[in-house]
Amino acid sequence: MSDGPPGVADVTASPEALLARVARGDERAFEQLYDTLVGAVHGLVLQVVRNPAHAEEVTQEVFVEAWRTAARFDPGLGSVRAWITTMARRRAIDRVRAAQASTDRDVRVGTSSMERDVDVTADAVEVRLEQQQVRRCMGGLTDLQREAVTLAFYRGHTHREVAGLLDVPLGTVKTRLRDGLIRLRDCLGVAS
C-alpha cells in the first residue's frame, strides 16, 4: 500500500489508504475508492429503496458525502467499507421515508379534494323550503287528518296508539291517515 503522490494510481491500496488520500483532495484516489466500493453500496441501496433511479441518486449522494467528510473518518470506529455502507443504509432509509411521507401527503390531498363539494347555505335553504311546503300542505288537511298524520309520522305512534290517543276506532285512524297522505302527496307533487 502506497501513500504515493496525488494523481498516481495505486491498484493495491486499501480503502483506508485511499480514503486518507481522498481526505487530502486526491481525486484519483477517490475514483479508485469509488470503483472499489460502488458495487456494494449500490447493491445495498437498491435493496432498501427498490427503485433503480433512486438507488443511483442515493449512491451518488453517499460518495459525495464520503468525499466531503473523508477527513472526519475515524479508523478506530471501523473500516472505510463499514463507514460508507452505514452512510448508504442511512441515506437509503431516509429516501424511503421521504418517499412514503410524500405519498402520504399526496393521498391526504387527494382524499380531501375528493370530498363532496357542499354548498351548505344552498342545502339549508332547500331544506327550509321543503319544510315550509310540508307545513303549508299539512295546513290543507282536515283537523282529524292532521292530528292522525302528526301522531303517526312525527311523533312515532303506531296506528293502534293513535286510535287510543284520539279515542276513535282503528279503522277510522287508518282511513284518516290514508286520506291525509294522499292529500299531502298531491299537494307536494310527489309521484305515486
C-alpha positions in Angstrom: 0.0 0.0 0.0 1.3 3.3 -1.0 0.5 6.8 0.1 2.1 8.0 -3.2 1.7 11.4 -4.7 -1.7 12.6 -5.7 -2.9 11.5 -9.1 -0.8 8.4 -9.2 -2.9 5.2 -9.4 -2.3 2.5 -6.8 -4.3 -0.6 -7.6 -3.2 -2.3 -4.4 -4.3 0.5 -2.0 -6.8 -0.5 0.7 -10.0 1.6 1.1 -8.5 3.1 4.3 -5.3 4.2 2.4 -7.5 5.6 -0.5 -9.7 7.5 1.9 -6.7 9.0 3.6 -5.6 10.3 0.2 -9.2 11.5 -0.5 -9.1 13.5 2.7 -6.1 15.4 1.2 -8.1 16.1 -2.0 -6.7 13.3 -4.2 -9.3 12.9 -7.0 -7.6 9.8 -8.4 -7.8 8.1 -5.0 -11.5 9.0 -4.9 -12.0 7.4 -8.3 -10.3 4.2 -7.1 -12.3 4.2 -3.8 -15.5 4.7 -5.8 -14.6 1.8 -8.2 -13.8 -0.4 -5.2 -17.0 0.2 -3.3 -19.7 1.3 -5.7 -21.0 -2.2 -6.4 -21.5 -2.9 -2.7 -23.0 0.5 -2.0 -25.4 0.5 -5.0 -26.5 -3.1 -4.2 -27.3 -2.2 -0.6 -29.1 1.0 -1.5 -31.1 -0.8 -4.2 -32.2 -3.4 -1.7 -33.6 -0.7 0.5 -35.2 1.8 -1.9 -36.2 -0.8 -4.6 -36.1 1.8 -7.3 -33.1 1.9 -9.7 -33.2 5.6 -10.3 -33.4 6.4 -6.6 -30.7 3.9 -5.9 -28.3 5.7 -8.3 -29.1 9.0 -6.8 -28.6 7.8 -3.2 -25.3 6.1 -4.2 -24.1 9.3 -5.8 -25.1 11.2 -2.6 -23.2 8.7 -0.4 -20.0 9.1 -2.4 -20.3 12.9 -2.5 -20.7 12.8 1.3 -17.6 10.5 1.6 -15.6 13.0 -0.5 -16.7 15.9 1.7 -16.3 14.2 5.1 -13.3 12.0 4.4 -11.1 14.0 6.8 -13.5 13.2 9.6 -13.3 9.4 9.2 -12.1 7.7 12.4 -10.5 4.4 11.7 -10.8 3.5 15.4 -14.6 3.2 14.8 -14.5 0.7 12.0 -13.4 0.1 8.4 -14.0 2.5 5.5 -16.3 -0.1 3.9 -18.4 -0.2 7.1 -18.4 3.6 7.3 -19.6 4.1 3.7 -22.1 1.3 3.8 -23.5 2.7 7.0 -23.9 6.1 5.3 -25.5 4.3 2.4 -28.0 2.5 4.5 -29.0 5.6 6.4 -29.5 7.7 3.2 -31.5 4.9 1.6 -33.8 4.6 4.6 -34.1 8.4 4.6 -35.1 8.3 0.9 -37.7 5.6 1.6 -39.2 7.6 4.5 -39.2 10.8 2.4 -40.9 9.0 -0.5 -43.5 7.5 1.9 -44.2 10.9 3.5 -44.7 12.4 0.0 -47.1 9.6 -0.9 -49.0 10.1 2.4 -49.3 13.8 1.7 -50.5 13.2 -1.8 -53.1 10.7 -0.5 -54.3 13.2 2.1 -54.5 16.0 -0.5 -56.3 13.7 -3.0 -58.7 12.4 -0.4 -59.6 15.9 0.8 -60.1 17.2 -2.8 -62.4 14.2 -3.4 -64.7 15.1 -0.6 -68.1 16.1 -1.9 -68.3 19.8 -2.6 -71.2 21.0 -0.5 -72.9 24.4 -0.6 -74.1 24.4 3.0 -76.1 27.5 2.5 -77.9 26.2 -0.5 -78.7 22.9 1.2 -80.0 24.7 4.3 -82.3 26.9 2.1 -83.5 23.9 0.2 -84.4 22.0 3.5 -86.1 25.1 4.8 -88.2 25.5 1.6 -89.2 21.8 1.8 -90.2 22.2 5.4 -92.3 25.3 4.6 -94.0 23.4 1.8 -94.8 20.4 4.1 -96.3 22.8 6.7 -98.4 24.5 4.0 -99.6 21.2 2.8 -100.3 20.0 6.3 -102.4 23.1 6.8 -104.6 21.9 3.9 -105.6 18.7 5.7 -108.7 18.4 7.9 -108.1 18.7 11.6 -108.6 15.0 12.1 -106.3 14.1 9.2 -103.6 16.5 10.5 -103.8 15.0 14.1 -103.5 11.4 12.8 -100.6 12.2 10.5 -98.8 14.2 13.2 -99.2 11.5 15.8 -98.2 8.6 13.5 -95.4 10.2 11.4 -94.0 13.0 13.5 -94.4 11.5 17.0 -93.8 7.9 16.0 -97.0 6.3 17.4 -98.5 3.1 15.9 -101.9 3.2 14.3 -103.4 1.5 17.4 -101.8 4.1 19.7 -103.2 6.9 17.5 -106.6 5.4 17.8 -106.3 5.3 21.5 -105.0 8.9 21.8 -107.8 10.2 19.5 -110.4 7.9 21.1 -111.6 6.7 17.7 -111.8 3.2 16.1 -108.6 1.8 14.5 -110.3 1.7 11.1 -111.1 5.4 11.3 -107.5 6.2 12.1 -106.3 4.2 9.1 -108.8 5.9 6.8 -107.7 9.4 8.1 -104.1 8.5 7.6 -104.6 7.2 4.1 -106.7 10.2 3.0 -104.3 12.6 4.7 -101.3 11.1 3.0 -103.0 11.2 -0.4 -103.7 14.9 0.0 -100.1 15.5 1.2 -98.7 13.6 -1.8 -100.9 15.6 -4.2 -100.0 18.9 -2.6 -96.3 18.2 -2.6 -96.4 16.9 -6.1 -94.9 13.5 -5.2 -95.4 10.9 -7.9 -97.2 7.8 -6.7 
